[in-house]
Amino acid sequence: MKWGVLLAMLALGGCASVTDIEQTLPTMSVISGKKPDAYAQCLVQQLSKTRKAPQIEPHKEGLRIIVPQKLTSNPTAVIDIEERSGGSSIKVYESMSNVPVRPGDIRKAATHCISG
């Protein structure tokens, strides 16, 4: 029964678009001393250990990283990195933000790159 519920949640999480993900509250909102390019490079390197390459695009005064799901190319997270004096402002939006058992690799990578 538990596996059926988990599979149903994962299937429903796969239907989210970038716009849908952006409508959720951020699961993480932090400031880094790194510039957007340096933070994005670190984040992509960390995520490459567990996922396919994310999509990087210019966004406002910085970059947007669209992270794919582990098994498909559908988006599962959007990370907005905006330049600010002395570094970056980072916001992480996840498609399954209200599910406590979501994969932790995105949060782990985002945290690692703040100062690492």
MIZAKOL-744272 format. One record per residue: residue number from 1; chain; x, y, z of N, C-alpha, C, O in turn. Coordinates in nm, 2 decimals. Layout:
// residues N
@resi NUM | chain A | n.x X | n.y Y | n.z Z | ca.x X | ca.y Y | ca.z Z | c.x X | c.y Y | c.z Z | o.x X | o.y Y | o.z Z
...
***
This chain:
// residues 116
@resi 1 | chain A | n.x 0.08 | n.y -0.12 | n.z 0.00 | ca.x 0.00 | ca.y 0.00 | ca.z 0.00 | c.x 0.09 | c.y 0.13 | c.z 0.00 | o.x 0.06 | o.y 0.22 | o.z -0.07
@resi 2 | chain A | n.x 0.19 | n.y 0.13 | n.z 0.08 | ca.x 0.28 | ca.y 0.24 | ca.z 0.09 | c.x 0.35 | c.y 0.27 | c.z -0.04 | o.x 0.36 | o.y 0.38 | o.z -0.08
@resi 3 | chain A | n.x 0.39 | n.y 0.16 | n.z -0.11 | ca.x 0.46 | ca.y 0.18 | ca.z -0.24 | c.x 0.36 | c.y 0.23 | c.z -0.34 | o.x 0.40 | o.y 0.31 | o.z -0.43
@resi 4 | chain A | n.x 0.24 | n.y 0.20 | n.z -0.34 | ca.x 0.14 | ca.y 0.25 | ca.z -0.43 | c.x 0.12 | c.y 0.40 | c.z -0.42 | o.x 0.10 | o.y 0.47 | o.z -0.51
@resi 5 | chain A | n.x 0.11 | n.y 0.44 | n.z -0.29 | ca.x 0.09 | ca.y 0.58 | ca.z -0.26 | c.x 0.22 | c.y 0.66 | c.z -0.31 | o.x 0.20 | o.y 0.77 | o.z -0.37
@resi 6 | chain A | n.x 0.34 | n.y 0.61 | n.z -0.28 | ca.x 0.46 | ca.y 0.67 | ca.z -0.33 | c.x 0.47 | c.y 0.68 | c.z -0.48 | o.x 0.50 | o.y 0.79 | o.z -0.53
@resi 7 | chain A | n.x 0.43 | n.y 0.57 | n.z -0.55 | ca.x 0.43 | ca.y 0.58 | ca.z -0.70 | c.x 0.33 | c.y 0.68 | c.z -0.75 | o.x 0.36 | o.y 0.74 | o.z -0.85
@resi 8 | chain A | n.x 0.22 | n.y 0.68 | n.z -0.69 | ca.x 0.11 | ca.y 0.78 | ca.z -0.73 | c.x 0.16 | c.y 0.92 | c.z -0.71 | o.x 0.14 | o.y 1.01 | o.z -0.80
@resi 9 | chain A | n.x 0.23 | n.y 0.95 | n.z -0.60 | ca.x 0.28 | ca.y 1.09 | ca.z -0.58 | c.x 0.39 | c.y 1.12 | c.z -0.68 | o.x 0.39 | o.y 1.23 | o.z -0.73
@resi 10 | chain A | n.x 0.48 | n.y 1.03 | n.z -0.71 | ca.x 0.58 | ca.y 1.05 | ca.z -0.81 | c.x 0.52 | c.y 1.07 | c.z -0.95 | o.x 0.57 | o.y 1.16 | o.z -1.02
@resi 11 | chain A | n.x 0.42 | n.y 1.00 | n.z -0.98 | ca.x 0.35 | ca.y 1.02 | ca.z -1.11 | c.x 0.29 | c.y 1.15 | c.z -1.12 | o.x 0.30 | o.y 1.22 | o.z -1.22
@resi 12 | chain A | n.x 0.22 | n.y 1.20 | n.z -1.02 | ca.x 0.16 | ca.y 1.33 | ca.z -1.02 | c.x 0.26 | c.y 1.44 | c.z -1.01 | o.x 0.24 | o.y 1.54 | o.z -1.07
@resi 13 | chain A | n.x 0.37 | n.y 1.42 | n.z -0.95 | ca.x 0.48 | ca.y 1.52 | ca.z -0.95 | c.x 0.54 | c.y 1.54 | c.z -1.08 | o.x 0.59 | o.y 1.65 | o.z -1.11
@resi 14 | chain A | n.x 0.53 | n.y 1.44 | n.z -1.17 | ca.x 0.59 | ca.y 1.45 | ca.z -1.30 | c.x 0.51 | c.y 1.54 | c.z -1.40 | o.x 0.55 | o.y 1.57 | o.z -1.51
@resi 15 | chain A | n.x 0.39 | n.y 1.58 | n.z -1.36 | ca.x 0.30 | ca.y 1.66 | ca.z -1.44 | c.x 0.32 | c.y 1.81 | c.z -1.43 | o.x 0.26 | o.y 1.89 | o.z -1.50
@resi 16 | chain A | n.x 0.41 | n.y 1.85 | n.z -1.33 | ca.x 0.43 | ca.y 1.99 | ca.z -1.31 | c.x 0.51 | c.y 2.06 | c.z -1.42 | o.x 0.61 | o.y 2.00 | o.z -1.47
@resi 17 | chain A | n.x 0.47 | n.y 2.18 | n.z -1.45 | ca.x 0.55 | ca.y 2.26 | ca.z -1.54 | c.x 0.63 | c.y 2.36 | c.z -1.46 | o.x 0.61 | o.y 2.38 | o.z -1.34
@resi 18 | chain A | n.x 0.72 | n.y 2.44 | n.z -1.53 | ca.x 0.80 | ca.y 2.54 | ca.z -1.46 | c.x 0.71 | c.y 2.64 | c.z -1.40 | o.x 0.73 | o.y 2.69 | o.z -1.29
@resi 19 | chain A | n.x 0.61 | n.y 2.68 | n.z -1.47 | ca.x 0.51 | ca.y 2.78 | ca.z -1.42 | c.x 0.44 | c.y 2.73 | c.z -1.29 | o.x 0.43 | o.y 2.80 | o.z -1.20
@resi 20 | chain A | n.x 0.40 | n.y 2.60 | n.z -1.29 | ca.x 0.34 | ca.y 2.54 | ca.z -1.18 | c.x 0.43 | c.y 2.54 | c.z -1.06 | o.x 0.39 | o.y 2.57 | o.z -0.94
@resi 21 | chain A | n.x 0.56 | n.y 2.50 | n.z -1.08 | ca.x 0.66 | ca.y 2.50 | ca.z -0.98 | c.x 0.68 | c.y 2.64 | c.z -0.92 | o.x 0.70 | o.y 2.65 | o.z -0.80
@resi 22 | chain A | n.x 0.69 | n.y 2.74 | n.z -1.00 | ca.x 0.71 | ca.y 2.87 | ca.z -0.96 | c.x 0.60 | c.y 2.93 | c.z -0.87 | o.x 0.62 | o.y 3.02 | o.z -0.79
@resi 23 | chain A | n.x 0.48 | n.y 2.87 | n.z -0.88 | ca.x 0.36 | ca.y 2.92 | ca.z -0.81 | c.x 0.37 | c.y 2.87 | c.z -0.66 | o.x 0.29 | o.y 2.92 | o.z -0.58
@resi 24 | chain A | n.x 0.45 | n.y 2.77 | n.z -0.63 | ca.x 0.47 | ca.y 2.72 | ca.z -0.49 | c.x 0.56 | c.y 2.82 | c.z -0.41 | o.x 0.63 | o.y 2.90 | o.z -0.47
@resi 25 | chain A | n.x 0.55 | n.y 2.80 | n.z -0.28 | ca.x 0.64 | ca.y 2.88 | ca.z -0.20 | c.x 0.78 | c.y 2.82 | c.z -0.21 | o.x 0.79 | o.y 2.70 | o.z -0.23
@resi 26 | chain A | n.x 0.88 | n.y 2.90 | n.z -0.20 | ca.x 1.02 | ca.y 2.85 | ca.z -0.21 | c.x 1.05 | c.y 2.75 | c.z -0.09 | o.x 1.01 | o.y 2.78 | o.z 0.03
@resi 27 | chain A | n.x 1.11 | n.y 2.64 | n.z -0.12 | ca.x 1.15 | ca.y 2.55 | ca.z -0.01 | c.x 1.28 | c.y 2.59 | c.z 0.05 | o.x 1.32 | o.y 2.54 | o.z 0.16
@resi 28 | chain A | n.x 1.35 | n.y 2.69 | n.z -0.01 | ca.x 1.48 | ca.y 2.74 | ca.z 0.04 | c.x 1.50 | c.y 2.88 | c.z -0.02 | o.x 1.48 | o.y 2.90 | o.z -0.13
@resi 29 | chain A | n.x 1.54 | n.y 2.97 | n.z 0.07 | ca.x 1.57 | ca.y 3.11 | ca.z 0.03 | c.x 1.69 | c.y 3.16 | c.z 0.11 | o.x 1.68 | o.y 3.18 | o.z 0.23
@resi 30 | chain A | n.x 1.80 | n.y 3.17 | n.z 0.04 | ca.x 1.93 | ca.y 3.20 | ca.z 0.11 | c.x 2.01 | c.y 3.31 | c.z 0.03 | o.x 1.98 | o.y 3.34 | o.z -0.09
@resi 31 | chain A | n.x 2.11 | n.y 3.35 | n.z 0.09 | ca.x 2.21 | ca.y 3.45 | ca.z 0.03 | c.x 2.34 | c.y 3.38 | c.z 0.03 | o.x 2.38 | o.y 3.32 | o.z 0.13
@resi 32 | chain A | n.x 2.41 | n.y 3.40 | n.z -0.08 | ca.x 2.55 | ca.y 3.34 | ca.z -0.10 | c.x 2.65 | c.y 3.46 | c.z -0.13 | o.x 2.61 | o.y 3.56 | o.z -0.19
@resi 33 | chain A | n.x 2.77 | n.y 3.44 | n.z -0.09 | ca.x 2.87 | ca.y 3.53 | ca.z -0.13 | c.x 2.92 | c.y 3.51 | c.z -0.27 | o.x 3.00 | o.y 3.59 | o.z -0.32
@resi 34 | chain A | n.x 2.88 | n.y 3.41 | n.z -0.34 | ca.x 2.92 | ca.y 3.38 | ca.z -0.47 | c.x 2.83 | c.y 3.45 | c.z -0.57 | o.x 2.72 | o.y 3.48 | o.z -0.55
@resi 35 | chain A | n.x 2.89 | n.y 3.49 | n.z -0.69 | ca.x 2.82 | ca.y 3.55 | ca.z -0.80 | c.x 2.73 | c.y 3.44 | c.z -0.86 | o.x 2.76 | o.y 3.33 | o.z -0.85
@resi 36 | chain A | n.x 2.63 | n.y 3.48 | n.z -0.93 | ca.x 2.54 | ca.y 3.38 | ca.z -0.99 | c.x 2.61 | c.y 3.28 | c.z -1.08 | o.x 2.57 | o.y 3.16 | o.z -1.07
@resi 37 | chain A | n.x 2.70 | n.y 3.32 | n.z -1.16 | ca.x 2.77 | ca.y 3.22 | ca.z -1.25 | c.x 2.85 | c.y 3.12 | c.z -1.16 | o.x 2.84 | o.y 3.00 | o.z -1.20
@resi 38 | chain A | n.x 2.92 | n.y 3.16 | n.z -1.06 | ca.x 2.99 | ca.y 3.07 | ca.z -0.98 | c.x 2.90 | c.y 2.97 | c.z -0.90 | o.x 2.93 | o.y 2.86 | o.z -0.89
@resi 39 | chain A | n.x 2.79 | n.y 3.03 | n.z -0.85 | ca.x 2.70 | ca.y 2.94 | ca.z -0.78 | c.x 2.63 | c.y 2.84 | c.z -0.87 | o.x 2.62 | o.y 2.72 | o.z -0.84
@resi 40 | chain A | n.x 2.59 | n.y 2.89 | n.z -0.99 | ca.x 2.53 | ca.y 2.80 | ca.z -1.09 | c.x 2.63 | c.y 2.69 | c.z -1.13 | o.x 2.59 | o.y 2.57 | o.z -1.14
@resi 41 | chain A | n.x 2.75 | n.y 2.72 | n.z -1.15 | ca.x 2.85 | ca.y 2.62 | ca.z -1.19 | c.x 2.87 | c.y 2.51 | c.z -1.08 | o.x 2.87 | o.y 2.39 | o.z -1.11
@resi 42 | chain A | n.x 2.88 | n.y 2.56 | n.z -0.96 | ca.x 2.88 | ca.y 2.46 | ca.z -0.84 | c.x 2.76 | c.y 2.37 | c.z -0.84 | o.x 2.77 | o.y 2.25 | o.z -0.82
@resi 43 | chain A | n.x 2.64 | n.y 2.44 | n.z -0.85 | ca.x 2.52 | ca.y 2.36 | ca.z -0.84 | c.x 2.51 | c.y 2.26 | c.z -0.95 | o.x 2.47 | o.y 2.14 | o.z -0.92
@resi 44 | chain A | n.x 2.54 | n.y 2.29 | n.z -1.07 | ca.x 2.53 | ca.y 2.20 | ca.z -1.19 | c.x 2.63 | c.y 2.08 | c.z -1.16 | o.x 2.60 | o.y 1.97 | o.z -1.19
@resi 45 | chain A | n.x 2.75 | n.y 2.11 | n.z -1.11 | ca.x 2.84 | ca.y 2.01 | ca.z -1.08 | c.x 2.79 | c.y 1.91 | c.z -0.98 | o.x 2.81 | o.y 1.79 | o.z -0.99
@resi 46 | chain A | n.x 2.73 | n.y 1.96 | n.z -0.87 | ca.x 2.68 | ca.y 1.88 | ca.z -0.76 | c.x 2.56 | c.y 1.80 | c.z -0.81 | o.x 2.55 | o.y 1.68 | o.z -0.78
@resi 47 | chain A | n.x 2.47 | n.y 1.86 | n.z -0.89 | ca.x 2.35 | ca.y 1.78 | ca.z -0.94 | c.x 2.39 | c.y 1.68 | c.z -1.04 | o.x 2.31 | o.y 1.58 | o.z -1.06
@resi 48 | chain A | n.x 2.50 | n.y 1.70 | n.z -1.11 | ca.x 2.54 | ca.y 1.60 | ca.z -1.22 | c.x 2.57 | c.y 1.46 | c.z -1.15 | o.x 2.58 | o.y 1.36 | o.z -1.23
@resi 49 | chain A | n.x 2.59 | n.y 1.46 | n.z -1.02 | ca.x 2.62 | ca.y 1.33 | ca.z -0.96 | c.x 2.49 | c.y 1.24 | c.z -0.95 | o.x 2.50 | o.y 1.12 | o.z -0.93
@resi 50 | chain A | n.x 2.37 | n.y 1.31 | n.z -0.95 | ca.x 2.25 | ca.y 1.23 | ca.z -0.93 | c.x 2.14 | c.y 1.25 | c.z -1.04 | o.x 2.04 | o.y 1.18 | o.z -1.04
@resi 51 | chain A | n.x 2.16 | n.y 1.35 | n.z -1.13 | ca.x 2.06 | ca.y 1.38 | ca.z -1.23 | c.x 2.12 | c.y 1.41 | c.z -1.37 | o.x 2.25 | o.y 1.43 | o.z -1.38
@resi 52 | chain A | n.x 2.04 | n.y 1.41 | n.z -1.47 | ca.x 2.08 | ca.y 1.46 | ca.z -1.60 | c.x 2.11 | c.y 1.61 | c.z -1.59 | o.x 2.07 | o.y 1.68 | o.z -1.49
@resi 53 | chain A | n.x 2.18 | n.y 1.67 | n.z -1.69 | ca.x 2.22 | ca.y 1.81 | ca.z -1.69 | c.x 2.09 | c.y 1.90 | c.z -1.68 | o.x 2.00 | o.y 1.88 | o.z -1.76
@resi 54 | chain A | n.x 2.09 | n.y 2.00 | n.z -1.59 | ca.x 1.98 | ca.y 2.09 | ca.z -1.58 | c.x 1.99 | c.y 2.19 | c.z -1.69 | o.x 2.10 | o.y 2.21 | o.z -1.76
@resi 55 | chain A | n.x 1.88 | n.y 2.26 | n.z -1.72 | ca.x 1.88 | ca.y 2.37 | ca.z -1.82 | c.x 1.91 | c.y 2.50 | c.z -1.75 | o.x 1.85 | o.y 2.53 | o.z -1.64
@resi 56 | chain A | n.x 2.00 | n.y 2.58 | n.z -1.80 | ca.x 2.03 | ca.y 2.71 | ca.z -1.75 | c.x 1.99 | c.y 2.82 | c.z -1.84 | o.x 2.02 | o.y 2.81 | o.z -1.96
@resi 57 | chain A | n.x 1.93 | n.y 2.92 | n.z -1.79 | ca.x 1.88 | ca.y 3.03 | ca.z -1.88 | c.x 1.89 | c.y 3.16 | c.z -1.80 | o.x 1.88 | o.y 3.17 | o.z -1.68
@resi 58 | chain A | n.x 1.91 | n.y 3.27 | n.z -1.87 | ca.x 1.92 | ca.y 3.40 | ca.z -1.81 | c.x 1.78 | c.y 3.44 | c.z -1.75 | o.x 1.68 | o.y 3.40 | o.z -1.80
@resi 59 | chain A | n.x 1.78 | n.y 3.50 | n.z -1.63 | ca.x 1.66 | ca.y 3.54 | ca.z -1.57 | c.x 1.68 | c.y 3.66 | c.z -1.48 | o.x 1.76 | o.y 3.66 | o.z -1.39
@resi 60 | chain A | n.x 1.60 | n.y 3.77 | n.z -1.51 | ca.x 1.62 | ca.y 3.89 | ca.z -1.44 | c.x 1.76 | c.y 3.94 | c.z -1.43 | o.x 1.83 | o.y 3.95 | o.z -1.54
@resi 61 | chain A | n.x 1.81 | n.y 3.95 | n.z -1.31 | ca.x 1.95 | ca.y 4.00 | ca.z -1.29 | c.x 2.04 | c.y 3.88 | c.z -1.26 | o.x 2.13 | o.y 3.89 | o.z -1.18
@resi 62 | chain A | n.x 2.01 | n.y 3.76 | n.z -1.31 | ca.x 2.09 | ca.y 3.64 | ca.z -1.28 | c.x 2.06 | c.y 3.53 | c.z -1.37 | o.x 2.05 | o.y 3.54 | o.z -1.50
@resi 63 | chain A | n.x 2.04 | n.y 3.41 | n.z -1.31 | ca.x 2.02 | ca.y 3.29 | ca.z -1.39 | c.x 1.90 | c.y 3.21 | c.z -1.32 | o.x 1.87 | o.y 3.23 | o.z -1.21
@resi 64 | chain A | n.x 1.85 | n.y 3.12 | n.z -1.41 | ca.x 1.74 | ca.y 3.03 | ca.z -1.36 | c.x 1.79 | c.y 2.89 | c.z -1.40 | o.x 1.84 | o.y 2.87 | o.z -1.52
@resi 65 | chain A | n.x 1.79 | n.y 2.80 | n.z -1.31 | ca.x 1.83 | ca.y 2.66 | ca.z -1.33 | c.x 1.70 | c.y 2.58 | c.z -1.32 | o.x 1.63 | o.y 2.58 | o.z -1.22
@resi 66 | chain A | n.x 1.67 | n.y 2.50 | n.z -1.43 | ca.x 1.56 | ca.y 2.41 | ca.z -1.43 | c.x 1.61 | c.y 2.27 | c.z -1.41 | o.x 1.68 | o.y 2.22 | o.z -1.50
@resi 67 | chain A | n.x 1.58 | n.y 2.21 | n.z -1.30 | ca.x 1.63 | ca.y 2.07 | ca.z -1.27 | c.x 1.53 | c.y 1.97 | c.z -1.31 | o.x 1.42 | o.y 1.97 | o.z -1.28
@resi 68 | chain A | n.x 1.58 | n.y 1.87 | n.z -1.39 | ca.x 1.49 | ca.y 1.76 | ca.z -1.44 | c.x 1.47 | c.y 1.66 | c.z -1.33 | o.x 1.55 | o.y 1.65 | o.z -1.24
@resi 69 | chain A | n.x 1.36 | n.y 1.58 | n.z -1.35 | ca.x 1.34 | ca.y 1.46 | ca.z -1.26 | c.x 1.45 | c.y 1.36 | c.z -1.28 | o.x 1.53 | o.y 1.37 | o.z -1.38
@resi 70 | chain A | n.x 1.46 | n.y 1.27 | n.z -1.19 | ca.x 1.57 | ca.y 1.17 | ca.z -1.20 | c.x 1.55 | c.y 1.07 | c.z -1.32 | o.x 1.65 | o.y 1.03 | o.z -1.39
@resi 71 | chain A | n.x 1.43 | n.y 1.04 | n.z -1.36 | ca.x 1.40 | ca.y 0.94 | ca.z -1.46 | c.x 1.35 | c.y 1.00 | c.z -1.59 | o.x 1.35 | o.y 0.94 | o.z -1.69
@resi 72 | chain A | n.x 1.30 | n.y 1.13 | n.z -1.59 | ca.x 1.25 | ca.y 1.19 | ca.z -1.71 | c.x 1.31 | c.y 1.33 | c.z -1.72 | o.x 1.38 | o.y 1.37 | o.z -1.64
@resi 73 | chain A | n.x 1.28 | n.y 1.40 | n.z -1.83 | ca.x 1.33 | ca.y 1.53 | ca.z -1.85 | c.x 1.23 | c.y 1.64 | c.z -1.80 | o.x 1.26 | o.y 1.76 | o.z -1.82
@resi 74 | chain A | n.x 1.12 | n.y 1.59 | n.z -1.74 | ca.x 1.02 | ca.y 1.69 | ca.z -1.69 | c.x 1.08 | c.y 1.76 | c.z -1.57 | o.x 1.16 | o.y 1.71 | o.z -1.50
@resi 75 | chain A | n.x 1.05 | n.y 1.89 | n.z -1.55 | ca.x 1.11 | ca.y 1.97 | ca.z -1.44 | c.x 1.06 | c.y 1.92 | c.z -1.31 | o.x 0.94 | o.y 1.89 | o.z -1.29
@resi 76 | chain A | n.x 1.15 | n.y 1.92 | n.z -1.21 | ca.x 1.11 | ca.y 1.89 | ca.z -1.07 | c.x 1.14 | c.y 2.01 | c.z -0.98 | o.x 1.09 | o.y 2.01 | o.z -0.87
@resi 77 | chain A | n.x 1.23 | n.y 2.10 | n.z -1.02 | ca.x 1.27 | ca.y 2.21 | ca.z -0.94 | c.x 1.32 | c.y 2.33 | c.z -1.03 | o.x 1.37 | o.y 2.31 | o.z -1.14
@resi 78 | chain A | n.x 1.30 | n.y 2.45 | n.z -0.97 | ca.x 1.34 | ca.y 2.57 | ca.z -1.04 | c.x 1.42 | c.y 2.65 | c.z -0.94 | o.x 1.38 | o.y 2.67 | o.z -0.82
@resi 79 | chain A | n.x 1.54 | n.y 2.68 | n.z -0.97 | ca.x 1.63 | ca.y 2.76 | ca.z -0.88 | c.x 1.66 | c.y 2.89 | c.z -0.95 | o.x 1.72 | o.y 2.90 | o.z -1.05
@resi 80 | chain A | n.x 1.62 | n.y 3.00 | n.z -0.88 | ca.x 1.64 | ca.y 3.13 | ca.z -0.93 | c.x 1.76 | c.y 3.19 | c.z -0.85 | o.x 1.76 | o.y 3.19 | o.z -0.73
@resi 81 | chain A | n.x 1.86 | n.y 3.24 | n.z -0.93 | ca.x 1.98 | ca.y 3.30 | ca.z -0.87 | c.x 1.99 | c.y 3.44 | c.z -0.92 | o.x 2.01 | o.y 3.46 | o.z -1.04
@resi 82 | chain A | n.x 1.97 | n.y 3.54 | n.z -0.83 | ca.x 1.98 | ca.y 3.68 | ca.z -0.87 | c.x 2.10 | c.y 3.74 | c.z -0.81 | o.x 2.13 | o.y 3.72 | o.z -0.69
@resi 83 | chain A | n.x 2.17 | n.y 3.83 | n.z -0.89 | ca.x 2.28 | ca.y 3.90 | ca.z -0.84 | c.x 2.24 | c.y 4.01 | c.z -0.74 | o.x 2.14 | o.y 4.07 | o.z -0.76
@resi 84 | chain A | n.x 2.32 | n.y 4.02 | n.z -0.64 | ca.x 2.30 | ca.y 4.13 | ca.z -0.54 | c.x 2.44 | c.y 4.17 | c.z -0.50 | o.x 2.54 | o.y 4.10 | o.z -0.53
@resi 85 | chain A | n.x 2.45 | n.y 4.29 | n.z -0.44 | ca.x 2.59 | ca.y 4.34 | ca.z -0.40 | c.x 2.66 | c.y 4.24 | c.z -0.31 | o.x 2.61 | o.y 4.20 | o.z -0.21
@resi 86 | chain A | n.x 2.77 | n.y 4.20 | n.z -0.36 | ca.x 2.85 | ca.y 4.10 | ca.z -0.28 | c.x 2.81 | c.y 3.96 | c.z -0.29 | o.x 2.86 | o.y 3.87 | o.z -0.22
@resi 87 | chain A | n.x 2.73 | n.y 3.92 | n.z -0.39 | ca.x 2.70 | ca.y 3.78 | ca.z -0.41 | c.x 2.57 | c.y 3.76 | c.z -0.48 | o.x 2.53 | o.y 3.82 | o.z -0.58
@resi 88 | chain A | n.x 2.49 | n.y 3.66 | n.z -0.43 | ca.x 2.37 | ca.y 3.62 | ca.z -0.49 | c.x 2.25 | c.y 3.59 | c.z -0.39 | o.x 2.28 | o.y 3.56 | o.z -0.28
@resi 89 | chain A | n.x 2.13 | n.y 3.60 | n.z -0.44 | ca.x 2.01 | ca.y 3.57 | ca.z -0.37 | c.x 1.96 | c.y 3.44 | c.z -0.44 | o.x 1.94 | o.y 3.44 | o.z -0.56
@resi 90 | chain A | n.x 1.94 | n.y 3.33 | n.z -0.36 | ca.x 1.90 | ca.y 3.21 | ca.z -0.42 | c.x 1.76 | c.y 3.16 | c.z -0.37 | o.x 1.74 | o.y 3.16 | o.z -0.24
@resi 91 | chain A | n.x 1.67 | n.y 3.12 | n.z -0.46 | ca.x 1.54 | ca.y 3.07 | ca.z -0.42 | c.x 1.52 | c.y 2.94 | c.z -0.49 | o.x 1.54 | o.y 2.93 | o.z -0.61
@resi 92 | chain A | n.x 1.49 | n.y 2.83 | n.z -0.41 | ca.x 1.46 | ca.y 2.70 | ca.z -0.46 | c.x 1.32 | c.y 2.67 | c.z -0.46 | o.x 1.26 | o.y 2.68 | o.z -0.35
@resi 93 | chain A | n.x 1.26 | n.y 2.63 | n.z -0.57 | ca.x 1.12 | ca.y 2.59 | ca.z -0.58 | c.x 1.11 | c.y 2.45 | c.z -0.62 | o.x 1.18 | o.y 2.41 | o.z -0.72
@resi 94 | chain A | n.x 1.04 | n.y 2.36 | n.z -0.55 | ca.x 1.03 | ca.y 2.22 | ca.z -0.59 | c.x 0.89 | c.y 2.18 | c.z -0.61 | o.x 0.79 | o.y 2.23 | o.z -0.55
@resi 95 | chain A | n.x 0.87 | n.y 2.09 | n.z -0.71 | ca.x 0.74 | ca.y 2.05 | ca.z -0.75 | c.x 0.66 | c.y 1.97 | c.z -0.64 | o.x 0.54 | o.y 1.99 | o.z -0.62
@resi 96 | chain A | n.x 0.73 | n.y 1.90 | n.z -0.56 | ca.x 0.67 | ca.y 1.82 | ca.z -0.45 | c.x 0.71 | c.y 1.89 | c.z -0.32 | o.x 0.75 | o.y 1.82 | o.z -0.22
@resi 97 | chain A | n.x 0.70 | n.y 2.02 | n.z -0.31 | ca.x 0.74 | ca.y 2.09 | ca.z -0.19 | c.x 0.66 | c.y 2.05 | c.z -0.06 | o.x 0.71 | o.y 2.07 | o.z 0.05
@resi 98 | chain A | n.x 0.54 | n.y 2.00 | n.z -0.08 | ca.x 0.46 | ca.y 1.97 | ca.z 0.04 | c.x 0.47 | c.y 1.82 | c.z 0.08 | o.x 0.40 | o.y 1.77 | o.z 0.16
@resi 99 | chain A | n.x 0.56 | n.y 1.74 | n.z 0.01 | ca.x 0.58 | ca.y 1.60 | ca.z 0.04 | c.x 0.71 | c.y 1.59 | c.z 0.12 | o.x 0.82 | o.y 1.61 | o.z 0.06
@resi 100 | chain A | n.x 0.70 | n.y 1.54 | n.z 0.24 | ca.x 0.82 | ca.y 1.53 | ca.z 0.32 | c.x 0.92 | c.y 1.43 | c.z 0.28 | o.x 1.04 | o.y 1.44 | o.z 0.32
@resi 101 | chain A | n.x 0.89 | n.y 1.33 | n.z 0.20 | ca.x 0.98 | ca.y 1.23 | ca.z 0.16 | c.x 1.03 | c.y 1.25 | c.z 0.01 | o.x 1.07 | o.y 1.16 | o.z -0.05
@resi 102 | chain A | n.x 1.04 | n.y 1.38 | n.z -0.03 | ca.x 1.09 | ca.y 1.41 | ca.z -0.16 | c.x 1.24 | c.y 1.39 | c.z -0.16 | o.x 1.30 | o.y 1.39 | o.z -0.06
@resi 103 | chain A | n.x 1.30 | n.y 1.36 | n.z -0.28 | ca.x 1.45 | ca.y 1.35 | ca.z -0.29 | c.x 1.52 | c.y 1.47 | c.z -0.23 | o.x 1.48 | o.y 1.58 | o.z -0.25
@resi 104 | chain A | n.x 1.63 | n.y 1.44 | n.z -0.16 | ca.x 1.70 | ca.y 1.55 | ca.z -0.09 | c.x 1.82 | c.y 1.60 | c.z -0.17 | o.x 1.89 | o.y 1.69 | o.z -0.12
@resi 105 | chain A | n.x 1.85 | n.y 1.55 | n.z -0.28 | ca.x 1.97 | ca.y 1.58 | ca.z -0.35 | c.x 1.97 | c.y 1.73 | c.z -0.40 | o.x 2.08 | o.y 1.79 | o.z -0.41
@resi 106 | chain A | n.x 1.86 | n.y 1.79 | n.z -0.43 | ca.x 1.85 | ca.y 1.93 | ca.z -0.48 | c.x 1.88 | c.y 2.02 | c.z -0.36 | o.x 1.96 | o.y 2.11 | o.z -0.37
@resi 107 | chain A | n.x 1.82 | n.y 2.00 | n.z -0.25 | ca.x 1.85 | ca.y 2.08 | ca.z -0.13 | c.x 1.99 | c.y 2.06 | c.z -0.08 | o.x 2.06 | o.y 2.16 | o.z -0.05
@resi 108 | chain A | n.x 2.04 | n.y 1.94 | n.z -0.09 | ca.x 2.18 | ca.y 1.91 | ca.z -0.05 | c.x 2.28 | c.y 1.99 | c.z -0.14 | o.x 2.37 | o.y 2.05 | o.z -0.09
@resi 109 | chain A | n.x 2.26 | n.y 1.99 | n.z -0.27 | ca.x 2.34 | ca.y 2.06 | ca.z -0.36 | c.x 2.33 | c.y 2.21 | c.z -0.34 | o.x 2.44 | o.y 2.28 | o.z -0.35
@resi 110 | chain A | n.x 2.21 | n.y 2.26 | n.z -0.33 | ca.x 2.19 | ca.y 2.40 | ca.z -0.31 | c.x 2.26 | c.y 2.45 | c.z -0.18 | o.x 2.32 | o.y 2.56 | o.z -0.18
@resi 111 | chain A | n.x 2.25 | n.y 2.37 | n.z -0.08 | ca.x 2.32 | ca.y 2.41 | ca.z 0.05 | c.x 2.47 | c.y 2.40 | c.z 0.04 | o.x 2.54 | o.y 2.49 | o.z 0.09
@resi 112 | chain A | n.x 2.52 | n.y 2.30 | n.z -0.02 | ca.x 2.66 | ca.y 2.28 | ca.z -0.04 | c.x 2.73 | c.y 2.40 | c.z -0.11 | o.x 2.84 | o.y 2.44 | o.z -0.08
@resi 113 | chain A | n.x 2.66 | n.y 2.45 | n.z -0.21 | ca.x 2.71 | ca.y 2.56 | ca.z -0.29 | c.x 2.70 | c.y 2.70 | c.z -0.24 | o.x 2.76 | o.y 2.79 | o.z -0.30
@resi 114 | chain A | n.x 2.64 | n.y 2.72 | n.z -0.13 | ca.x 2.62 | ca.y 2.85 | ca.z -0.07 | c.x 2.76 | c.y 2.91 | c.z -0.04 | o.x 2.79 | o.y 3.02 | o.z -0.08
@resi 115 | chain A | n.x 2.85 | n.y 2.83 | n.z 0.03 | ca.x 2.98 | ca.y 2.88 | ca.z 0.06 | c.x 3.09 | c.y 2.79 | c.z 0.01 | o.x 3.20 | o.y 2.84 | o.z 0.00
@resi 116 | chain A | n.x 3.05 | n.y 2.67 | n.z -0.02 | ca.x 3.15 | ca.y 2.57 | ca.z -0.06 | c.x 3.22 | c.y 2.60 | c.z -0.18 | o.x 3.30 | o.y 2.52 | o.z -0.23
***
